[in-house]
Amino acid sequence: MATQFFMPVQNIIGAGALAQAMDAIAALGLKKALIVTDGGLSKMGVADQIGGLLKEKGIDYAVFDQVQPNPTVSNVNAGLAKLKESSADCVISLGGGSSHDAAKAIAIVAANGGKIEDYEGLDKSKKPQIPLVAINTTAGTASEMTRFTIITDETRHVKMAIVDKHVTPLLSVNEPALMEGMPAP
């Protein structure tokens, strides 16, 4: 039986990865990014730091910083609303597994319509998500590199597994400078 791997098209890892990633993002021709992150990283100024680097490349940005640990259907819906309101044409997840999972869910629904619950299970989407770049600030989940997304359905009280070839980010970024000083998981 043949083996198939689903990984980002490009993985940039190591010192200087963030600067190199900004060049790669600019080459995609995107106009406005929605940075999906949590309140802590936003308050620390990390989201605006990434936004400033995007602006230097001519890409505008908005921030959705309401991701909670174990993101929920409500998180995804709020992120989708922010994506539409801001007219963003791409998503940048910033953080760890929760931010990456929420961003992947937002991006897949934005491209395919419906609601996130429609994608529970294996390969339910018809089209690739809108462009997604995952910038990691922690190590451990590998969510920035996988086709797995876990979203909590508060109504049914279950964690939905969304396993889809179309939720793998285009680019994953692991810049050590973003991980220094972060609290232990």
Contacts in CASP RR format, 6 or more apart in sequence:
PFRMAT RR
TARGET T0000
AUTHOR 0000-0000-0000
METHOD contacts of the structure
MODEL  1
MATQFFMPVQNIIGAGALAQAMDAIAALGLKKALIVTDGGLSKMGVADQI
GGLLKEKGIDYAVFDQVQPNPTVSNVNAGLAKLKESSADCVISLGGGSSH
DAAKAIAIVAANGGKIEDYEGLDKSKKPQIPLVAINTTAGTASEMTRFTI
ITDETRHVKMAIVDKHVTPLLSVNEPALMEGMPAP
6 146 0 8 1.000
6 147 0 8 1.000
6 165 0 8 1.000
6 168 0 8 1.000
7 145 0 8 1.000
7 146 0 8 1.000
7 168 0 8 1.000
8 134 0 8 1.000
8 144 0 8 1.000
8 145 0 8 1.000
8 168 0 8 1.000
8 169 0 8 1.000
8 170 0 8 1.000
8 171 0 8 1.000
8 172 0 8 1.000
9 170 0 8 1.000
9 171 0 8 1.000
10 24 0 8 1.000
10 170 0 8 1.000
10 171 0 8 1.000
10 172 0 8 1.000
11 145 0 8 1.000
11 171 0 8 1.000
11 172 0 8 1.000
11 174 0 8 1.000
12 20 0 8 1.000
12 21 0 8 1.000
12 24 0 8 1.000
12 171 0 8 1.000
12 172 0 8 1.000
12 173 0 8 1.000
12 174 0 8 1.000
12 175 0 8 1.000
13 173 0 8 1.000
13 174 0 8 1.000
14 174 0 8 1.000
14 175 0 8 1.000
14 176 0 8 1.000
15 175 0 8 1.000
15 176 0 8 1.000
15 177 0 8 1.000
16 175 0 8 1.000
16 177 0 8 1.000
17 173 0 8 1.000
17 174 0 8 1.000
17 175 0 8 1.000
17 176 0 8 1.000
18 50 0 8 1.000
18 53 0 8 1.000
18 135 0 8 1.000
18 173 0 8 1.000
18 175 0 8 1.000
18 177 0 8 1.000
18 178 0 8 1.000
19 53 0 8 1.000
21 133 0 8 1.000
21 135 0 8 1.000
21 171 0 8 1.000
21 173 0 8 1.000
21 175 0 8 1.000
22 53 0 8 1.000
22 54 0 8 1.000
22 56 0 8 1.000
22 57 0 8 1.000
23 57 0 8 1.000
24 171 0 8 1.000
25 33 0 8 1.000
25 54 0 8 1.000
25 57 0 8 1.000
25 59 0 8 1.000
25 92 0 8 1.000
25 133 0 8 1.000
25 171 0 8 1.000
26 57 0 8 1.000
26 58 0 8 1.000
26 59 0 8 1.000
28 90 0 8 1.000
28 131 0 8 1.000
28 170 0 8 1.000
30 59 0 8 1.000
30 89 0 8 1.000
30 90 0 8 1.000
30 131 0 8 1.000
31 59 0 8 1.000
31 60 0 8 1.000
31 89 0 8 1.000
32 59 0 8 1.000
32 60 0 8 1.000
32 61 0 8 1.000
32 62 0 8 1.000
32 86 0 8 1.000
32 87 0 8 1.000
32 88 0 8 1.000
32 89 0 8 1.000
32 90 0 8 1.000
33 51 0 8 1.000
33 54 0 8 1.000
33 59 0 8 1.000
33 60 0 8 1.000
33 61 0 8 1.000
33 62 0 8 1.000
33 88 0 8 1.000
33 89 0 8 1.000
33 90 0 8 1.000
33 91 0 8 1.000
33 92 0 8 1.000
33 133 0 8 1.000
34 61 0 8 1.000
34 62 0 8 1.000
34 63 0 8 1.000
34 64 0 8 1.000
34 79 0 8 1.000
34 82 0 8 1.000
34 83 0 8 1.000
34 86 0 8 1.000
34 88 0 8 1.000
34 90 0 8 1.000
34 91 0 8 1.000
34 92 0 8 1.000
34 106 0 8 1.000
35 47 0 8 1.000
35 50 0 8 1.000
35 51 0 8 1.000
35 61 0 8 1.000
35 62 0 8 1.000
35 63 0 8 1.000
35 64 0 8 1.000
35 65 0 8 1.000
35 92 0 8 1.000
35 94 0 8 1.000
36 64 0 8 1.000
36 67 0 8 1.000
36 79 0 8 1.000
36 91 0 8 1.000
36 92 0 8 1.000
36 93 0 8 1.000
36 94 0 8 1.000
36 99 0 8 1.000
36 102 0 8 1.000
36 103 0 8 1.000
36 106 0 8 1.000
37 46 0 8 1.000
37 47 0 8 1.000
37 63 0 8 1.000
37 64 0 8 1.000
37 65 0 8 1.000
37 67 0 8 1.000
37 93 0 8 1.000
37 94 0 8 1.000
37 95 0 8 1.000
37 99 0 8 1.000
38 65 0 8 1.000
38 66 0 8 1.000
38 67 0 8 1.000
38 68 0 8 1.000
38 69 0 8 1.000
38 95 0 8 1.000
38 98 0 8 1.000
38 99 0 8 1.000
39 65 0 8 1.000
39 66 0 8 1.000
39 67 0 8 1.000
40 65 0 8 1.000
41 47 0 8 1.000
41 65 0 8 1.000
41 94 0 8 1.000
41 95 0 8 1.000
41 99 0 8 1.000
41 137 0 8 1.000
42 48 0 8 1.000
42 63 0 8 1.000
42 65 0 8 1.000
46 94 0 8 1.000
46 137 0 8 1.000
46 178 0 8 1.000
47 63 0 8 1.000
47 65 0 8 1.000
47 94 0 8 1.000
48 63 0 8 1.000
50 61 0 8 1.000
50 92 0 8 1.000
50 94 0 8 1.000
50 135 0 8 1.000
51 61 0 8 1.000
51 63 0 8 1.000
52 61 0 8 1.000
54 60 0 8 1.000
54 61 0 8 1.000
54 92 0 8 1.000
55 61 0 8 1.000
61 88 0 8 1.000
61 92 0 8 1.000
62 82 0 8 1.000
62 85 0 8 1.000
62 86 0 8 1.000
62 88 0 8 1.000
64 78 0 8 1.000
64 79 0 8 1.000
64 82 0 8 1.000
64 83 0 8 1.000
64 106 0 8 1.000
66 75 0 8 1.000
66 78 0 8 1.000
66 79 0 8 1.000
67 75 0 8 1.000
67 98 0 8 1.000
67 99 0 8 1.000
67 102 0 8 1.000
68 75 0 8 1.000
68 98 0 8 1.000
69 98 0 8 1.000
70 98 0 8 1.000
70 150 0 8 1.000
70 152 0 8 1.000
70 159 0 8 1.000
71 98 0 8 1.000
71 99 0 8 1.000
71 101 0 8 1.000
71 102 0 8 1.000
71 105 0 8 1.000
71 151 0 8 1.000
71 152 0 8 1.000
72 151 0 8 1.000
72 152 0 8 1.000
72 153 0 8 1.000
72 154 0 8 1.000
73 115 0 8 1.000
73 116 0 8 1.000
73 117 0 8 1.000
73 151 0 8 1.000
73 152 0 8 1.000
73 153 0 8 1.000
73 154 0 8 1.000
73 155 0 8 1.000
74 154 0 8 1.000
75 102 0 8 1.000
75 151 0 8 1.000
76 102 0 8 1.000
76 105 0 8 1.000
76 106 0 8 1.000
76 109 0 8 1.000
76 116 0 8 1.000
76 151 0 8 1.000
77 115 0 8 1.000
77 116 0 8 1.000
79 102 0 8 1.000
79 106 0 8 1.000
80 106 0 8 1.000
80 109 0 8 1.000
80 110 0 8 1.000
83 91 0 8 1.000
83 106 0 8 1.000
83 110 0 8 1.000
89 130 0 8 1.000
89 131 0 8 1.000
90 130 0 8 1.000
90 131 0 8 1.000
90 132 0 8 1.000
90 133 0 8 1.000
91 103 0 8 1.000
91 106 0 8 1.000
91 107 0 8 1.000
91 110 0 8 1.000
91 129 0 8 1.000
91 130 0 8 1.000
91 131 0 8 1.000
91 132 0 8 1.000
91 133 0 8 1.000
92 103 0 8 1.000
92 132 0 8 1.000
92 133 0 8 1.000
92 134 0 8 1.000
92 135 0 8 1.000
93 99 0 8 1.000
93 100 0 8 1.000
93 102 0 8 1.000
93 103 0 8 1.000
93 104 0 8 1.000
93 132 0 8 1.000
93 133 0 8 1.000
93 134 0 8 1.000
93 135 0 8 1.000
93 144 0 8 1.000
93 169 0 8 1.000
94 135 0 8 1.000
94 137 0 8 1.000
95 135 0 8 1.000
95 136 0 8 1.000
95 137 0 8 1.000
95 138 0 8 1.000
96 136 0 8 1.000
96 137 0 8 1.000
96 138 0 8 1.000
96 141 0 8 1.000
96 143 0 8 1.000
96 144 0 8 1.000
97 138 0 8 1.000
97 141 0 8 1.000
97 143 0 8 1.000
97 144 0 8 1.000
100 134 0 8 1.000
100 136 0 8 1.000
100 141 0 8 1.000
100 143 0 8 1.000
100 144 0 8 1.000
100 169 0 8 1.000
101 143 0 8 1.000
101 149 0 8 1.000
101 150 0 8 1.000
101 151 0 8 1.000
102 151 0 8 1.000
103 132 0 8 1.000
103 134 0 8 1.000
104 129 0 8 1.000
104 132 0 8 1.000
104 143 0 8 1.000
104 149 0 8 1.000
104 162 0 8 1.000
104 167 0 8 1.000
104 169 0 8 1.000
105 116 0 8 1.000
105 119 0 8 1.000
105 149 0 8 1.000
105 151 0 8 1.000
105 162 0 8 1.000
105 167 0 8 1.000
107 129 0 8 1.000
107 130 0 8 1.000
107 131 0 8 1.000
107 132 0 8 1.000
107 167 0 8 1.000
108 116 0 8 1.000
108 119 0 8 1.000
108 125 0 8 1.000
108 129 0 8 1.000
108 149 0 8 1.000
108 162 0 8 1.000
108 164 0 8 1.000
108 166 0 8 1.000
108 167 0 8 1.000
109 115 0 8 1.000
109 116 0 8 1.000
109 118 0 8 1.000
109 119 0 8 1.000
110 129 0 8 1.000
110 130 0 8 1.000
111 125 0 8 1.000
111 127 0 8 1.000
111 128 0 8 1.000
111 129 0 8 1.000
111 130 0 8 1.000
111 166 0 8 1.000
112 118 0 8 1.000
112 119 0 8 1.000
112 125 0 8 1.000
112 126 0 8 1.000
112 127 0 8 1.000
112 129 0 8 1.000
112 166 0 8 1.000
116 151 0 8 1.000
116 160 0 8 1.000
116 162 0 8 1.000
117 153 0 8 1.000
117 160 0 8 1.000
118 124 0 8 1.000
119 125 0 8 1.000
119 162 0 8 1.000
119 164 0 8 1.000
120 160 0 8 1.000
120 161 0 8 1.000
120 162 0 8 1.000
121 160 0 8 1.000
121 161 0 8 1.000
121 162 0 8 1.000
121 163 0 8 1.000
121 164 0 8 1.000
122 163 0 8 1.000
122 164 0 8 1.000
123 163 0 8 1.000
123 164 0 8 1.000
123 165 0 8 1.000
123 166 0 8 1.000
124 162 0 8 1.000
124 164 0 8 1.000
125 164 0 8 1.000
125 166 0 8 1.000
125 167 0 8 1.000
127 166 0 8 1.000
128 166 0 8 1.000
129 166 0 8 1.000
129 167 0 8 1.000
131 170 0 8 1.000
132 167 0 8 1.000
132 169 0 8 1.000
132 170 0 8 1.000
133 169 0 8 1.000
133 170 0 8 1.000
133 171 0 8 1.000
133 172 0 8 1.000
133 173 0 8 1.000
134 143 0 8 1.000
134 144 0 8 1.000
134 145 0 8 1.000
134 169 0 8 1.000
134 171 0 8 1.000
134 172 0 8 1.000
134 173 0 8 1.000
135 144 0 8 1.000
135 173 0 8 1.000
135 175 0 8 1.000
135 178 0 8 1.000
136 144 0 8 1.000
136 172 0 8 1.000
136 173 0 8 1.000
136 174 0 8 1.000
136 175 0 8 1.000
136 178 0 8 1.000
136 179 0 8 1.000
137 178 0 8 1.000
137 179 0 8 1.000
137 182 0 8 1.000
138 179 0 8 1.000
138 182 0 8 1.000
138 185 0 8 1.000
139 174 0 8 1.000
139 179 0 8 1.000
140 185 0 8 1.000
143 149 0 8 1.000
144 169 0 8 1.000
144 172 0 8 1.000
144 173 0 8 1.000
144 174 0 8 1.000
145 168 0 8 1.000
145 169 0 8 1.000
145 172 0 8 1.000
146 168 0 8 1.000
147 163 0 8 1.000
147 164 0 8 1.000
147 165 0 8 1.000
147 166 0 8 1.000
147 167 0 8 1.000
147 168 0 8 1.000
148 161 0 8 1.000
148 162 0 8 1.000
148 163 0 8 1.000
148 167 0 8 1.000
149 161 0 8 1.000
149 162 0 8 1.000
149 163 0 8 1.000
149 164 0 8 1.000
149 167 0 8 1.000
150 159 0 8 1.000
150 160 0 8 1.000
150 161 0 8 1.000
150 162 0 8 1.000
151 159 0 8 1.000
151 160 0 8 1.000
151 162 0 8 1.000
152 158 0 8 1.000
152 159 0 8 1.000
152 160 0 8 1.000
153 159 0 8 1.000
153 160 0 8 1.000
END
